[in-house]
């Protein structure tokens, strides 16, 4: 089943994000290689694809996991959590309808 991992950043998270980004992306690449990643990306803090110093306010990941518990465990071990990027992470089932 698909699950949405919806995160909210702490204030001024950009430096923390940059420090943990390689490890964060590596985990997403592993999901992609397994054919389980639907989409992943950050929410820019301003209306721009490249927000520069404004940074980001959170992230959205939609991926396939065997259960909500597995999705939650995966989310809980994100390098961004250890680096203090995320203030809050919500994991919930997701049903893709379109496209």
Buried (B, 14 or more C-beta within 10 A) or exposed (E): EBBBBBBBBEEEBBEBBEBBBEEBEEBBEEBBEEEBBBEBEBBBBEEEEEBEEEBBBBBEBBBBBEEEEBBBEBBEEBBBBEBBBBEEBEBEEBEEEEE
